[in-house]
Amino acid sequence: MIAAASRMISSRILPRWLVILLIVATIFNDLQPFLPLGELSKDAFVYLFPLAFLMLLRNPGRVALPPLFSVLLLIFIILIVVSIAVNYEAVSTAYFKGRSGMSRVITQGMAVLLGPLVTLLFFNLASSANRRDISRGAEVALWVMAVVAVFETASWSGVPGFSQIYEGMSVFIHAETNEYYPLRMRLTAFEASWAAVMLTFIFPFAMTRATPVKLFLYAGFVILSMFLAQSRTAMLVIGIQYLVLLAAFMRRRKDYIVHCVTAICIAAMTVLATPGVGESVATKVSNLIEFGSVDGMIDKDGGVENVSNITRLAAVRAGMSMFRENPVFGVGFAQYGFNYPSHIHMDDMRSSEVRSYVTEADIELAWPPAYSLHVRLLAELGIIGYLSWLSLILPVLLRSLMMADGTTYLGRMHLAVAMTLIGWMLLGVSIDSFRFFGGWIALGVGLALPRPPRSFGDRPVVSRTAAAS
C-alpha cells in the first residue's frame, strides 16, 4: 500500500515540478555548452526538454495533436524543403566563415523542428492538470529574475558581498559572455535585449495567478527592468502588451480606461512642463530612440552616427533585396548569411560591424544577422513560406485576444497567450531567431485553451482561494 501511494505521489508531483522547472529554464540562455547543438547549446531549456517530452510519451495513446496546426505545420516544413530544393545548387556549394550551406540547414533545422515539439508538449500539458503549473513556473522565474536583478544592480556600485555573489552567479548564468557589456540590465540572459525578450513571455503568464498586489509588483518590476535594460524594442513591445493587459482588465469598464488615459496625459504634461525636468526627459527619450541609450552616443569607435542603427538597416535592406530577387521561394532556408555580402551597399561599409560581417577572415565574429525574423523568412522562404509561418500563429493570437479577460483564470490565460504572441510578432522586427521558446509555449497553450464559459462557473483569480492554489 505504501509503495502504491509512493508511486502515485511520484507520478503526480514529479511531472508538476518538471513543468515548473521547464518554464524557469527558459530564462537562462548563456550557459556553458554541453552538447554540439549550435545556438541552442547555451539554453537551459534544451537540456530539460527531452525529460519532459519523454514524460509525455509515457502514454503514447494519450498524446493529442492539434489537427489544423499539424496540417499547417506540415505545409510550412514542406515549403522549407522546397526552398532548399529550388536553390540546391547554391546551397550545396555555399561556404562562408567556416560554415557550409548544408551545415546551416541542419543546425537551423534543429531550432525550427524543436519549436513545434515544444508546442506539442505544452498543448498536451495545458489540456491536462498542468495548466496552473505553467503559471507557477512563470511566477518562480520572475522571482528568480528579480533576485538576480538585485545583485546585478548592486554590483554596478561595487557593494561588498553583493558584487562577489553576482560574480559567482555569472560564472554559471553568463558563462559564454566574453565581450564588454555596458551597464544595462541583463538579468539571467546573455545581453539586455534578450532579458527583455524573456520578460515578454514570463510576465504575461506570471500574472495569470497573481493577486492585485502581486500584479502591481510584477508590473512594476518589469517596467523598472525595461528602464534599466534600455532596450528600445523591448520598451515598445512591453508598452503594447500593457495596453492589451489594461484593455482586457477594463473591457467592461470603459470609464476606467478614460480615467487612466486622462491621468497619464496629465502626468506627461506635468513632467514636460516642469523646467529642467521636461528637457532632461525629452533628451533621454530622444537619445534612447536614436542611439539605443539614454546617455546618447556610446559607440566605442566614435563618430556621429549610431553604428548599431547602420548595421540593422543594412541587414534589413539586404534581406529585402534577397526577397525581391527571389520573391516566391526565397534564397533557401538558413542561407541569409551566405547571400549577405553580395547585397550590402557601399555606404553600409561605414559601419565597422558590417565590415566585419562581410570579411571571410573574421570567422570568430557572430554570423551575419538579419535582425528581423520577418525579413529573414521573406528572404529565405519567400512570400509563400512567410505567409505559411503567419498562418501558424495569427489564428491562435486572434482567438485568444477575443477571449482575453482579466476577471477569471481562464480569461487571464487567454490574455497571456495573446500578449506573448503579440510580443513575438513585434519582437520579430528586431530579432531573427527561432529560439524564443516562450512563443512556442504560448502557441501550445493557446491551442489547448477552451472557450471561457458564459456562466459564473470559473472562479475569479483575485479570490484568496485561487491565489493560494
C-alpha positions as CSV (number, residue, x, y, z in Angstrom):
1,M,0.0,0.0,0.0
2,I,2.9,2.4,0.9
3,A,4.6,1.5,-2.4
4,A,1.4,2.2,-4.3
5,A,1.0,5.6,-2.6
6,S,4.6,6.4,-3.3
7,R,4.2,5.6,-7.0
8,M,1.0,7.7,-7.1
9,I,2.8,10.7,-5.5
10,S,5.8,10.4,-7.8
11,S,3.6,10.2,-10.8
12,R,1.8,13.4,-9.9
13,I,4.4,15.5,-8.0
14,L,7.5,14.9,-10.2
15,P,5.8,15.9,-13.5
16,R,4.4,19.1,-11.9
17,W,7.9,20.1,-10.7
18,L,9.4,19.2,-14.1
19,V,6.9,21.6,-15.8
20,I,7.7,24.4,-13.3
21,L,11.5,23.8,-13.8
22,L,11.0,23.8,-17.6
23,I,9.4,27.3,-17.5
24,V,12.1,28.6,-15.2
25,A,14.8,27.2,-17.6
26,T,13.6,29.4,-20.4
27,I,15.2,32.5,-18.7
28,F,18.7,31.0,-18.9
29,N,20.3,31.2,-22.3
30,D,24.0,31.9,-21.6
31,L,25.2,28.6,-20.0
32,Q,28.3,26.7,-20.8
33,P,27.5,24.5,-23.8
34,F,27.4,20.8,-23.0
35,L,26.3,19.4,-26.4
36,P,27.1,20.5,-30.0
37,L,23.7,22.0,-30.7
38,G,24.8,25.2,-32.3
39,E,23.0,28.3,-31.0
40,L,20.7,26.1,-28.9
41,S,23.6,24.7,-26.8
42,K,23.6,27.6,-24.3
43,D,19.9,27.3,-23.4
44,A,19.0,25.5,-20.2
45,F,15.6,24.7,-21.6
46,V,17.1,22.5,-24.3
47,Y,18.6,20.2,-21.6
48,L,15.4,19.8,-19.6
49,F,13.0,19.5,-22.6
50,P,13.9,15.8,-23.5
51,L,13.0,14.7,-20.0
52,A,9.6,16.5,-20.2
53,F,9.0,15.1,-23.7
54,L,9.8,11.6,-22.5
55,M,7.3,12.1,-19.7
56,L,4.7,13.0,-22.3
57,L,5.5,9.8,-24.3
58,R,5.0,7.5,-21.3
59,N,1.4,7.0,-22.6
60,P,1.6,7.5,-26.4
61,G,-2.1,6.8,-26.7
62,R,-2.9,9.8,-24.7
63,V,-0.8,12.2,-26.8
64,A,-3.1,14.6,-28.7
65,L,-2.3,16.5,-31.8
66,P,-3.9,19.9,-32.7
67,P,-5.4,19.0,-36.1
68,L,-5.3,22.3,-38.0
69,F,-2.0,23.3,-36.6
70,S,-0.5,20.0,-37.6
71,V,-1.6,20.4,-41.2
72,L,-0.3,24.0,-41.3
73,L,3.0,22.9,-39.8
74,L,3.4,20.2,-42.3
75,I,2.8,22.7,-45.1
76,F,5.4,25.0,-43.6
77,I,8.0,22.2,-43.4
78,I,7.3,21.2,-46.9
79,L,7.9,24.8,-48.0
80,I,11.2,24.8,-46.2
81,V,12.3,21.7,-48.1
82,V,11.1,23.2,-51.4
83,S,13.1,26.3,-50.8
84,I,16.2,24.2,-50.3
85,A,15.4,22.0,-53.4
86,V,14.8,25.1,-55.6
87,N,18.2,26.6,-54.5
88,Y,20.0,23.3,-54.1
89,E,22.9,24.1,-56.3
90,A,23.7,27.3,-54.4
91,V,23.0,25.7,-51.0
92,S,25.3,22.7,-51.7
93,T,28.3,24.9,-52.7
94,A,27.9,27.7,-50.2
95,Y,30.8,28.3,-47.8
96,F,31.4,31.3,-45.7
97,K,33.2,32.0,-42.4
98,G,33.9,28.3,-41.9
99,R,30.3,27.2,-42.4
100,S,28.8,25.3,-45.3
101,G,25.3,25.8,-46.7
102,M,24.1,22.3,-45.6
103,S,25.6,22.7,-42.1
104,R,23.5,25.8,-41.6
105,V,20.4,24.0,-42.9
106,I,21.0,21.2,-40.3
107,T,21.7,23.5,-37.3
108,Q,18.8,25.9,-38.1
109,G,16.6,23.0,-38.9
110,M,17.1,21.7,-35.3
111,A,15.8,25.0,-34.0
112,V,12.8,25.0,-36.3
113,L,11.8,21.4,-35.5
114,L,12.3,21.9,-31.8
115,G,9.8,24.7,-31.7
116,P,6.7,22.6,-32.9
117,L,7.8,19.8,-30.4
118,V,7.6,22.4,-27.6
119,T,4.2,23.5,-28.9
120,L,3.1,19.8,-28.9
121,L,4.3,19.3,-25.3
122,F,2.6,22.3,-23.9
123,F,-0.6,21.7,-25.9
124,N,-0.9,18.4,-24.0
125,L,0.2,19.9,-20.7
126,A,-2.3,22.8,-21.0
127,S,-5.0,20.3,-21.9
128,S,-4.4,18.3,-18.6
129,A,-3.9,19.2,-15.0
130,N,-0.6,21.0,-15.6
131,R,-2.1,24.3,-16.7
132,R,-1.6,26.0,-13.3
133,D,1.9,24.6,-13.1
134,I,2.8,26.7,-16.2
135,S,1.6,29.8,-14.3
136,R,3.5,28.7,-11.2
137,G,6.7,28.3,-13.2
138,A,6.4,31.7,-14.7
139,E,6.0,33.2,-11.2
140,V,9.0,31.4,-9.9
141,A,11.0,32.5,-13.0
142,L,10.0,36.1,-12.4
143,W,11.1,36.0,-8.8
144,V,14.5,34.4,-9.8
145,M,15.0,37.3,-12.3
146,A,14.1,39.8,-9.6
147,V,16.7,38.3,-7.2
148,V,19.4,38.4,-9.9
149,A,18.4,42.0,-10.6
150,V,19.1,43.0,-7.0
151,F,22.6,41.5,-7.1
152,E,23.3,42.8,-10.6
153,T,22.4,46.5,-9.8
154,A,24.3,46.3,-6.5
155,S,27.4,45.1,-8.4
156,W,27.3,48.2,-10.6
157,S,28.2,50.2,-7.5
158,G,30.6,47.7,-6.1
159,V,28.6,46.9,-3.0
160,P,30.6,44.5,-0.9
161,G,29.2,41.0,-0.8
162,F,26.6,41.6,-3.5
163,S,29.3,42.1,-6.1
164,Q,31.1,38.9,-5.2
165,I,27.9,36.9,-5.2
166,Y,26.9,38.3,-8.6
167,E,30.3,37.4,-10.0
168,G,29.9,33.9,-8.7
169,M,26.5,33.6,-10.3
170,S,27.8,35.0,-13.5
171,V,30.2,32.1,-13.8
172,F,27.2,29.9,-14.4
173,I,24.5,32.2,-15.9
174,H,26.8,34.2,-18.1
175,A,29.4,31.5,-18.9
176,E,29.7,32.3,-22.6
177,T,29.7,36.1,-22.4
178,N,33.2,37.4,-23.4
179,E,32.7,40.9,-24.8
180,Y,32.2,44.0,-22.7
181,Y,28.7,45.0,-21.9
182,P,27.7,48.5,-20.7
183,L,25.7,48.9,-17.5
184,R,22.4,47.7,-18.9
185,M,20.2,45.2,-17.1
186,R,20.9,41.7,-18.4
187,L,19.3,39.6,-15.6
188,T,19.8,35.9,-16.5
189,A,20.2,36.4,-20.2
190,F,23.4,36.9,-22.2
191,E,22.5,40.5,-23.1
192,A,20.0,43.2,-22.3
193,S,17.7,42.8,-25.3
194,W,17.2,39.0,-24.6
195,A,16.4,39.7,-21.0
196,A,13.6,41.9,-22.3
197,V,12.5,39.2,-24.7
198,M,12.2,36.7,-21.9
199,L,10.1,39.1,-19.8
200,T,7.6,39.4,-22.7
201,F,6.7,35.8,-22.0
202,I,7.4,35.4,-18.3
203,F,5.3,38.4,-17.1
204,P,2.1,37.6,-19.0
205,F,2.0,34.0,-17.6
206,A,3.1,35.1,-14.1
207,M,0.2,37.5,-13.8
208,T,-2.4,34.7,-14.5
209,R,-2.5,33.7,-10.9
210,A,-1.4,37.0,-9.3
211,T,-3.5,38.8,-6.7
212,P,-3.9,42.6,-7.3
213,V,-0.9,43.3,-5.0
214,K,1.3,40.8,-6.8
215,L,0.1,42.0,-10.2
216,F,1.2,45.6,-9.2
217,L,4.6,44.4,-8.0
218,Y,5.2,42.2,-11.1
219,A,4.2,45.1,-13.5
220,G,6.5,47.5,-11.6
221,F,9.4,45.1,-11.7
222,V,9.0,44.7,-15.5
223,I,8.8,48.5,-16.0
224,L,11.9,49.1,-13.9
225,S,13.8,46.3,-15.7
226,M,12.9,47.8,-19.1
227,F,14.2,51.2,-18.0
228,L,17.5,49.6,-16.8
229,A,17.9,47.4,-19.8
230,Q,17.5,50.4,-22.2
231,S,16.1,48.2,-25.0
232,R,14.1,50.3,-27.5
233,T,12.3,47.3,-29.0
234,A,11.5,45.8,-25.6
235,M,10.0,49.1,-24.3
236,L,7.8,49.3,-27.4
237,V,6.7,45.6,-27.0
238,I,6.1,45.8,-23.3
239,G,4.2,49.0,-23.7
240,I,1.9,47.4,-26.3
241,Q,1.5,44.4,-24.1
242,Y,0.5,46.6,-21.2
243,L,-2.2,48.3,-23.3
244,V,-3.6,44.8,-24.2
245,L,-3.5,44.0,-20.4
246,L,-5.4,47.1,-19.5
247,A,-7.9,46.6,-22.3
248,A,-8.6,43.1,-21.1
249,F,-9.0,44.1,-17.4
250,M,-11.2,47.0,-18.2
251,R,-13.1,45.7,-21.2
252,R,-16.3,46.1,-19.2
253,R,-15.4,49.4,-17.6
254,K,-14.7,51.9,-20.4
255,D,-14.9,54.7,-17.8
256,Y,-11.8,53.3,-16.1
257,I,-9.9,53.4,-19.5
258,V,-10.9,57.1,-19.9
259,H,-9.7,57.9,-16.4
260,C,-6.4,56.1,-16.9
261,V,-5.7,57.8,-20.2
262,T,-6.6,61.2,-18.7
263,A,-4.3,60.6,-15.7
264,I,-1.4,59.5,-18.0
265,C,-1.8,62.6,-20.2
266,I,-1.9,64.9,-17.2
267,A,1.2,63.3,-15.7
268,A,3.1,63.5,-19.0
269,M,2.1,67.2,-19.4
270,T,3.2,68.0,-15.9
271,V,6.6,66.3,-16.4
272,L,7.2,68.0,-19.7
273,A,6.1,71.4,-18.5
274,T,8.4,71.4,-15.4
275,P,11.5,73.5,-16.1
276,G,14.6,71.3,-16.3
277,V,12.8,68.0,-15.8
278,G,11.0,68.2,-19.2
279,E,14.2,69.0,-21.1
280,S,16.0,66.1,-19.3
281,V,13.3,63.6,-20.0
282,A,13.0,64.7,-23.7
283,T,16.7,64.4,-24.1
284,K,16.9,61.0,-22.6
285,V,14.0,59.7,-24.7
286,S,15.5,61.2,-27.8
287,N,18.9,59.5,-27.1
288,L,17.2,56.2,-26.4
289,I,15.3,56.3,-29.7
290,E,18.3,57.5,-31.8
291,F,21.2,55.8,-30.1
292,G,19.7,53.0,-28.0
293,S,21.0,54.5,-24.8
294,V,19.8,57.4,-22.6
295,D,23.4,58.6,-22.5
296,G,23.5,59.2,-26.2
297,M,26.3,58.1,-28.5
298,I,28.2,55.3,-26.7
299,D,29.8,53.5,-29.7
300,K,33.4,52.7,-29.0
301,D,34.8,53.8,-32.4
302,G,33.3,57.3,-32.0
303,G,31.8,59.1,-34.9
304,V,28.5,61.0,-35.2
305,E,26.3,58.0,-36.3
306,N,25.0,55.1,-34.3
307,V,26.8,52.0,-35.7
308,S,24.1,49.7,-34.4
309,N,21.4,51.6,-36.4
310,I,23.5,51.4,-39.6
311,T,24.1,47.7,-39.1
312,R,20.5,46.9,-38.5
313,L,19.3,49.0,-41.5
314,A,21.9,47.3,-43.7
315,A,20.8,43.8,-42.6
316,V,17.1,44.6,-43.3
317,R,17.9,46.2,-46.7
318,A,20.0,43.1,-47.7
319,G,17.1,40.8,-46.7
320,M,14.6,42.7,-48.7
321,S,17.0,42.7,-51.7
322,M,17.1,38.9,-51.5
323,F,13.4,38.8,-51.3
324,R,12.9,41.0,-54.4
325,E,15.3,38.7,-56.4
326,N,13.6,35.5,-55.2
327,P,10.0,36.5,-54.1
328,V,8.4,33.1,-54.3
329,F,10.7,30.6,-52.6
330,G,13.5,32.8,-51.4
331,V,17.2,32.2,-51.4
332,G,16.9,28.9,-49.4
333,F,16.3,28.1,-45.8
334,A,19.2,29.2,-43.5
335,Q,21.0,30.8,-46.4
336,Y,20.7,34.5,-45.5
337,G,24.2,34.8,-44.2
338,F,25.8,33.4,-47.4
339,N,24.0,36.0,-49.5
340,Y,24.5,38.9,-47.1
341,P,27.8,40.2,-48.6
342,S,26.5,40.5,-52.2
343,H,23.5,42.6,-51.1
344,I,25.4,45.1,-48.9
345,H,25.6,48.7,-50.2
346,M,28.9,50.6,-50.3
347,D,27.6,53.2,-47.8
348,D,26.8,50.4,-45.3
349,M,30.5,49.8,-45.0
350,R,30.9,52.8,-42.8
351,S,29.8,50.5,-40.0
352,S,32.6,48.5,-38.5
353,E,30.2,45.7,-37.7
354,V,29.1,45.4,-41.4
355,R,32.7,45.4,-42.5
356,S,33.4,42.5,-40.1
357,Y,30.3,40.6,-41.2
358,V,31.4,40.6,-44.9
359,T,35.0,39.7,-44.2
360,E,35.7,36.0,-44.7
361,A,38.7,36.1,-42.4
362,D,36.6,37.2,-39.4
363,I,35.4,33.7,-38.6
364,E,35.0,34.2,-34.9
365,L,32.5,37.0,-35.3
366,A,28.9,36.1,-35.0
367,W,27.1,35.0,-38.2
368,P,25.6,38.0,-40.2
369,P,22.2,38.5,-38.5
370,A,19.1,39.6,-40.3
371,Y,17.9,41.5,-37.2
372,S,14.3,40.6,-38.2
373,L,12.6,37.3,-38.2
374,H,10.0,38.7,-40.7
375,V,12.7,39.8,-43.1
376,R,14.7,36.6,-42.7
377,L,11.6,34.5,-43.5
378,L,10.8,36.6,-46.6
379,A,14.4,36.4,-47.8
380,E,14.9,32.7,-47.2
381,L,11.4,31.2,-47.8
382,G,9.8,33.9,-50.0
383,I,6.2,35.2,-49.7
384,I,4.6,31.7,-49.6
385,G,6.8,30.5,-46.8
386,Y,6.3,33.7,-44.8
387,L,2.5,33.5,-45.1
388,S,2.6,29.9,-44.1
389,W,4.5,30.9,-40.9
390,L,2.0,33.6,-40.1
391,S,-0.8,31.0,-40.5
392,L,0.6,29.1,-37.6
393,I,0.4,32.0,-35.2
394,L,-2.2,34.5,-36.2
395,P,-5.3,32.3,-35.8
396,V,-4.3,31.4,-32.2
397,L,-3.4,35.0,-31.4
398,L,-6.7,36.4,-32.6
399,R,-8.8,33.7,-30.9
400,S,-7.1,34.3,-27.5
401,L,-7.3,38.1,-28.0
402,M,-11.0,37.9,-28.4
403,M,-11.4,35.7,-25.3
404,A,-9.0,37.5,-23.1
405,D,-10.4,38.6,-19.8
406,G,-8.8,39.8,-16.6
407,T,-11.5,38.5,-14.2
408,T,-11.1,34.7,-14.5
409,Y,-8.1,32.4,-14.6
410,L,-9.1,31.0,-18.0
411,G,-9.6,34.5,-19.3
412,R,-6.1,35.5,-18.0
413,M,-4.5,32.5,-19.7
414,H,-6.0,33.6,-23.0
415,L,-4.7,37.1,-22.2
416,A,-1.2,35.7,-21.5
417,V,-1.3,33.8,-24.8
418,A,-2.4,36.9,-26.7
419,M,0.2,39.2,-25.0
420,T,3.0,36.7,-25.7
421,L,2.2,36.1,-29.3
422,I,1.7,39.8,-29.9
423,G,5.1,40.3,-28.4
424,W,6.6,37.5,-30.6
425,M,5.3,39.2,-33.7
426,L,6.7,42.6,-32.6
427,L,10.0,41.2,-31.4
428,G,10.3,39.6,-34.9
429,V,11.1,43.1,-36.1
430,S,14.3,43.2,-34.0
431,I,15.4,39.5,-33.5
432,D,15.8,36.8,-36.2
433,S,16.0,33.7,-34.2
434,F,13.5,30.8,-33.8
435,R,14.9,30.3,-30.2
436,F,12.1,32.2,-28.5
437,F,10.7,29.2,-26.6
438,G,8.2,31.4,-24.8
439,G,6.4,32.0,-28.2
440,W,6.2,28.2,-28.9
441,I,5.0,27.5,-25.4
442,A,2.3,30.2,-25.7
443,L,1.2,28.8,-29.0
444,G,0.7,25.3,-27.5
445,V,-1.2,26.7,-24.5
446,G,-3.4,28.8,-26.8
447,L,-4.3,25.8,-29.0
448,A,-5.3,23.9,-25.9
449,L,-7.4,26.5,-24.0
450,P,-11.1,26.1,-24.2
451,R,-13.6,28.9,-24.7
452,P,-14.4,30.7,-21.4
453,P,-17.8,29.8,-20.0
454,R,-20.5,32.4,-20.2
455,S,-21.7,31.4,-16.7
456,F,-20.0,32.3,-13.5
457,G,-18.6,28.8,-13.0
458,D,-15.0,29.9,-13.4
459,R,-13.7,31.4,-10.2
460,P,-12.2,34.8,-10.2
461,V,-8.4,34.7,-9.9
462,V,-8.4,37.5,-7.5
463,S,-10.1,35.4,-4.8
464,R,-7.9,34.1,-2.0
465,T,-8.7,30.5,-2.8
466,A,-7.4,30.8,-6.4
467,A,-4.4,32.8,-5.3
468,A,-3.4,30.2,-2.7
469,S,-3.9,27.2,-5.0
